[in-house]
Amino acid sequence: MTFPILYRLHKIVDELPLFTLKDILVISIDETCVKLVEVNVGGLRPVIQNFAIVNIEDTEGSSDDPAAAVIATIKKAYERGGFKGKNIFTLSMSGSVFLRKISLPKIPINELEAAIRWEAGNHIPFNIDTAYFDWEFLTSVKMRDGVVNDEYMIAATNRNVVDNLIAIFKRLNLNLICVGLPAFALRNIVRSSDQFKLDENTSIIDIGAKKTNIVIFKGKVLCFAREIPFGYSTLDDILRNELHMEFDRLEPAQIENCIKIIKSKYDVMSDLSSREEIVPGITNQRIYGSFTSFLDRLVADMRRSFEYIKEQVGSLVIDKIVISGIGVRMVNIDRYIERNFGVTTEPIQAHNVFRFDQSINTEVFEHNFQELALSIGCATGGLKQINFMPVSYLEKRRDIIYAAVLSLTLVFFLFIGVILGIQSGLKVGKIEKTLRQENKMIEAVRPQISTLQNLCNTYLEKRKVFDVINENRILLSRVLQDISIKIPKTIAVKSIKLNDTLLTIEGYVFEEQDESQNKENVLVDFIILMNDSRYVSRASLVLSESGKDFDVPHNFFRVSCLLKTASDFLE
């Protein structure tokens, strides 16, 4: 089961213009020929760029390899027609395709695929798990009880049919993108053409070479599709038997030539009594039965389909019949069908759906348009149609986009990582450079820092002394008291100065009257007394000079005392 967010992401990615298909080459393979149409779908209207119809001819070894003749025909068409396309669409022309319309109530989008697959298993007559299966939304319908249901067209086919097509294009080295269905190719034309009105119920009868597709549209919505296993070449077999019985002497080549002439000239509306000769010896009357048996079978199958859809839908009435395919070449086939059903019948016209490239011969294209209608419709539908490819182009493209986004995301984050790594490296380099410079500066100023640290320590120690002295005046008074006690009476102190822990005492030394001790001895004794003080670390005589002031002989002195540190005081 797909989660809703992932499912919506898939839808968004699928609508991206990246990797869109512009040039599409549709190669349709049936039992008699290969039809190629190269279409450019990049504009508002598709442009027919090239086309070709090549008959399949037997080649050597074709009996052992059934695909050899088809491969040789496609190669021949490429060589002669100048086709260059590598993106291939094709149609599953096998009668083993099963189509059925189903109706389901509204289902969450992430559960829708599983529900459709389960419902399809109740309708498909073979094992859905061993088949290629696809589905497409048609329309929403309001039921009688007021509930709105969604209608889907489911399609399944045998794997061998698609696998054979894949093998053919693989051998041609071509990129097979879509294996579509004729019914949806016609649906694509209906959606684009003004020939089909929204208020009309239309049936398209595509008469191919071996098969005839009957498709019914309600407005422009596909509501019924059926494939009948007979086509325009069936008429060849009927005429061939008739001619063999009537003209047993004719050579096979002559018979085939007569058949071509009869089919191109015989008027299906001609009178039975007409004796006009189409070819010498063959009148309308003689081949009337051959055409009648073919047309009666066609009309009977058409009538059966119309009755079936009328039973299913109710009041659905066919308003218009549109014919396409190689069977349109029958003269007045449209008038014949119109006479039998009483409904307006006309050939398909899709000229307003596409434009022509300048190199296209429009007259030749007009002549072959009915045979190419399915191929053109397949191309105009693009990727939004039933597709039997095992892995669709959208899934491959989606994986490429996811891988590209993931790669770009990884490259982006890798780029961001490299940028951030470079920036981080630059920042680390700058930081390392700054750290180296700072280390050098630190080493350069380390001596100054050491000296400053010593000075600070010294200052702090001295500061402690001053703090003790200044904050403890009793201690200071004791220092002065102690010093004053030690001053002899023969010394007169002139001044006491304190500079940090250096105490300077200046004064005069006078001689004693009895001259028992001279001035020098007095100073020596004074310094000795100072050194004995508990507050003085060291005292020394700085200056001593003789003088005679006051008419008394004396010596002027200066003594310096270094006070003890705060720790000494605190002890």
Summary of the structure (lengths in Angstrom):
residues: 571
radius of gyration: 58.6
end to end distance: 93.6
largest distance: 195.6
contacts: 1684
relative contact order: 0.09
helix: 47%
strand: 26%
